[in-house]
């Protein structure tokens, strides 16, 4: 087939793809286009500022992608097939990664590859299946732990203390609180616009939250952009780690700032708030994420104890024992009382008169 025929779009299986080691050529309807190949690290460098906001999450994603690129030995690709993904997951599991950790790393990779596929950098995507995670124990702060920890934080920074109170009562993520500006706070409510799920939400404020968001102007009469913009995540985490070590919680690796969000959720559920409202308060994208706290709703089961502890009663009327566990299907109904006999006068039937005269 001639070059003119190819450019005119004549179909032929022999000329569908021209490939070499690092690139290939495709043509569709008068177009011949070079398909380049990329490393995962190169794709991340191209799209990281578009897909992820600056912060700790972006830092974690950067380490995830770096590890993935290292496992793939810097291999270039124009298609990411299923076998490559399966081998990648297998290697991570051999390195001791839990299913939850694998899911977080695969979520970052999936987001990056979907963007690259949309932009035409790669031409096929594998199926990302979520690994089954084991439900773990959720750590939250008791009231006395909160009091001791917050006192140690306050001794180091008043701004960090205000932020801590806000986090435990609002139940928001650290990045959501730090991203607040004054326009997000209206009357008795606060709105979160910069969220992990991309969905905004508005919640009412507790009385102590109303107090800690008050920030007097500085000596020059100016206010910062938001109630907590004086702090960065790194500064707050450093103060937090010093404070938790002071109160004897330094060895507990679950006592991180995110524990304040768990604490808020746990208190809502234990206080009898239904799980749907807790989901709305926390801004969870799916109800399954909120269901992690459902086991704390023990008040709903108190009625079961009453039933189990209720003693059996003896019905004096029929002399039979009945139980609160008796079922209307298995328990015979009490015998109906015998009918009273009719009077003799009523029992004698009066013959009807014949309609015809005798």
NUVEX-735466 format. One record per residue (C-alpha): residue in one letter; y, z, x. Coordinates in pm, whole numbers, plus 32768, in hexadecimal, padded with zeros to 4 digits. Example, Ala and Ser with C-alpha at 12.3 -4.5 7.8 and 13.67 -1.06 7.14 Angstrom:
! residues 2
A7E3E830C84CE/S7F9682CA8557/
! end
This chain:
! residues 358
X800080008000/X81577FA6808C/X827B809080C2/X83377FD57FB0/X821D80207EBC/X822881917F13/X839F81A27EDE/X837E80F27D90/X829A82087D1A/X814B81537D00/X804682637CDB/X7F2C82807DD2/X7E5283A97E2F/X7E5883387F9A/X7FCE83687FBB/X800584A07EE5/X803785828012/X807D85368182/X803186728245/X804A86ED83AA/X801388418444/X815E88E083E2/X81E887F782D9/X818086FE81D2/X822585EE8106/X821885C77F8E/X82AA84B57EB8/X82F884A87D46/X83A683897C9A/X845C82D87DB3/X847B841A7E81/X83CB84787FC3/X840F85E4801B/X83A686B68143/X82F487F980EE/X833F88FC81F7/X82758A30824C/X82FA8B8F8279/X82978CE582F4/X82B28E0B8204/X83BA8EA482E6/X848D8D6882D5/X84838D678159/X84E98ED48154/X860F8E92823C/X867F8D7C8153/X866A8E3A8009/X86768FB18053/X87EA8FD58006/X87BC8F177EC0/X868A8FD17E41/X86CC91377EB7/X880192127EB8/X885892D77FED/X87B4942A7FFB/X867394E08047/X85A293FC7F69/X861492CA8028/X85C1937E816D/X846093C780ED/X8431925F807D/X849B91EA81D6/X838892BC8277/X828992408175/X82D790D181BA/X82D7910F8331/X817991A2831D/X80FE90808245/X818C8F81833A/X80DD90388455/X7F8E9034839D/X7FB48EBE835B/X7FF88E8E84D2/X813E8DDD8487/X80838CBC83E5/X81568BAC8347/X80FA8B2D81ED/X81768A4B80D9/X80758ACF7FE1/X80038C377FBF/X7E9E8C2B7F42/X7DC78D377EA0/X7CE48D657FCD/X7E0F8DB980A9/X7E7E8EC07FB0/X7D208F547F92/X7CFD8F6D810D/X7E5490118120/X7DF6911A801F/X7CAB915880CF/X7D5B9191821B/X7E4F9287817E/X7D2F934980E4/X7C7D93558235/X7DB993EB82C8/X7D9E950B81D2/X7E9F949980D3/X7E69952A7F79/X7E6C944C7E47/X7FC494D07DEA/X804C94737F42/X7FA9931B7F31/X804992E27DDD/X81A2932F7E65/X817492417F8A/X80E8912E7EAE/X820791597DB9/X82FD91117ED3/X82348FE57F49/X820E8F5C7DE8/X83848F747DA9/X83CC8EBC7EED/X82CB8DA77EB5/X833A8D6C7D4E/X849D8D367DC9/X84278C4B7EDC/X83528B8C7DDF/X847A8B6B7CF4/X85508AE27E10/X844489E77E74/X83EA8A867FC2/X827C8ABA7F66/X81AF89F97E69/X80A38AE17DE6/X80878C527D99/X7F538D317D8C/X7F088E1E7C6F/X7F838F7A7CBE/X7EA4907B7C16/X7F1291E37C0B/X7E2092CE7CB7/X7DA093EE7BE5/X7E58952A7C48/X7DCA96857C33/X7E9C97787B6B/X7F2298797C5C/X7FBA99D17C2F/X812C99CD7BDB/X81F69ACE7C99/X832D9B5D7BF7/X84109C827C41/X83F19DD17B97/X85369E7B7B32/X852F9F6F7C53/X84E59E577D4C/X860B9D927CC6/X86F49EBE7CE6/X86919F047E50/X869B9D997EB9/X87E99D4F7E14/X88849E857EB0/X881A9E0C8009/X88A39CB07FC0/X89ED9D427F46/X8A189E0E8084/X8A1A9CC68144/X8AD89BDD805C/X8B839C0C7F0C/X8B699A967EC9/X89F29A9C7F0A/X89CF9BC57E1F/X8A8B9B117D09/X89AC99E37D39/X88709ABA7D2B/X88D59B557BDF/X892599FF7B54/X87D5996F7BC1/X87029A847B26/X87B99A8279D6/X87F0990B79B6/X869898B17A3D/X872297797AE4/X86C396E37C33/X878E97367D67/X881495D37D86/X887E95D27C18/X894D970E7C47/X89F0969A7D89/X8A4E954F7CE5/X8B1395F17BC9/X8C8595A77BA1/X8D7A965D7AC0/X8D6F954F79B3/X8BFD959A7987/X8C5496F57905/X8CE896F677A7/X8D21983776E1/X8BCF98E976D3/X8AF297CD774D/X8A9F971F7892/X8A2795B678B7/X894A953579CE/X897C93C47A17/X88DE93A57B71/X877293F47B22/X862193A17BB9/X85AB92E97A81/X86F2922E7A58/X872492C778FE/X885093A178BC/X883894E777F9/X892195F37777/X88CC97647751/X898F989A76E2/X89F6999A77E6/X899D9B0A77F7/X8AB19C0A781B/X8A729C44798C/X8A6E9ACB79CD/X8BC79ABA792D/X8C379BC47A24/X8BA59B2B7B62/X8C3599CE7B25/X8D929A5B7B23/X8E2A9A057C71/X8F8E9A6B7CC7/X9064996D7D85/X908399927EFC/X91B99A087FB1/X925898B27F89/X921E98B17E12/X910F97A87E14/X8FB597B27D7F/X8E8297057E0F/X8DEB95E07D55/X8CE696B87CAA/X8C7998247C8B/X8B7B980F7DA7/X8BF796EE7E7D/X8C5397D97F99/X8AE197F47FEE/X89E496F78068/X886E970B8031/X8833975881A0/X89309876819E/X88A399108062/X873A98FC80DB/X879999A28222/X883E9AC5816A/X87139AD9807D/X86159AEE8196/X86D79C038246/X86F59CC98103/X85869CAD80A1/X851C9D1E81FC/X85FF9E4D81DC/X85609EBE8091/X83FA9E91810D/X83AB9D3F8070/X83B89C7481B0/X823E9C4081BE/X82309BB5805A/X82509A3C8082/X827A9A0F7F08/X83C19AD17F04/X84A399A27F2F/X85DF99507E68/X850D98877D6F/X846799CE7D06/X85A39A187C3E/X855498EE7B5E/X83EF996F7B2E/X847D9AC77AE0/X85649A3D79D2/X84499979792F/X835D9AA27938/X845B9B887894/X84A19A8C7780/X832E9A68772E/X82EA9BDD7742/X84119C17765D/X83709B4A754A/X84319A017572/X835298E17505/X82DE97F27611/X83A496C8758B/X84EE977E75AF/X848D97EF770B/X844D96837763/X85A9962576E8/X8649974677A6/X85A396EA78EF/X85CB957478C1/X845C952478FA/X840B93B878C1/X82B39403782C/X822E952B7769/X810695497857/X81F395C87967/X826D96DE7883/X810C97387816/X80DA97DB796A/X8192990778DA/X80E099097789/X7FE39A1077F6/X80FF9B0C780D/X813A9AFA7694/X80559C227656/X81179C9C7526/X80799B887458/X7F229C227498/X7F769D897435/X7EF29D4B72D7/X7D9C9D037367/X7D859E6573F3/X7DD09EF5729C/X7CB49E2C7207/X7BBE9E8B7319/X7C0E9FFE730A/X7C14A01E718D/X7AE8A0F57122/X79EDA0847023/X7A29A10F6ECC/X7930A1806DC5/X7979A1076C6E/X7921A21C6B80/X7927A1376A57/X77E8A07A6AA4/X775AA1516BBA/X7755A02D6CAC/X77EFA01B6E04/X78F49F146E39/X79A69EB26F7A/X7AEF9E116FD5/X7A199D07707E/X79689CB06F38/X79849B496ED1/X79A19ADB6D67/X788599E96DB0/X778E9AE76E3B/X77F69C1E6D7A/X776C9C326C19/X786A9C746B0E/X784A9DBE6A52/X777C9DB66916/X78429D7D67DB/X78449EA466EA/X77639E7D65B8/X780C9E12647B/X783C9F16636F/X774F9EE9624B/X77F39E716112/X77FF9F505FE0/X76ED9F2F5EDC/X77E49EAC5DE0/X78549DA35ECB/X76EC9D535F25/X768B9D035DB9/X76D49B9A5D79/X776A9B475C26/X76D09A075B99/X77C798F75B50/X77F2988759EA/X7773973259A0/X78799636594B/X77AA95C15820/X778F96A056F1/X763A9723569D/
! end
